[in-house]
Amino acid sequence: MQVLLSETIISNKIYNDGLNDGLNGGVNHLFLLIKDKPGLNTKQLKDVIKTSQRTVERLIKELKKADKIIFKGVPKTGGYYVVNDDK
């Protein structure tokens, strides 16, 4: 029984690590896109990465929380930009 429990723990760790890598990959992909094409809004970002608006908003929330990006402009015509680390 101990071996089965160990295999389950190992399997869950691999699954969770893979899941976390996937989530981080989405955030990193969006960050690099904003860095490469600054000024895009959520609708434009959604069209480029071919995902839902809600997913883009969730990824943007993570990047804003980490102080990696900011929104400049008015809601209708503004977009997202990478925060400069030159302080």
Buried (B, 14 or more C-beta within 10 A) or exposed (E): EEEEEEEEEEEEEEEEEEEEEEEEEBBBBBBEBBEEEEEBBBEBBBEBBEBEEEBBEBBBEBBBEEEBBEBEEEEEEEBBBBEEEEE
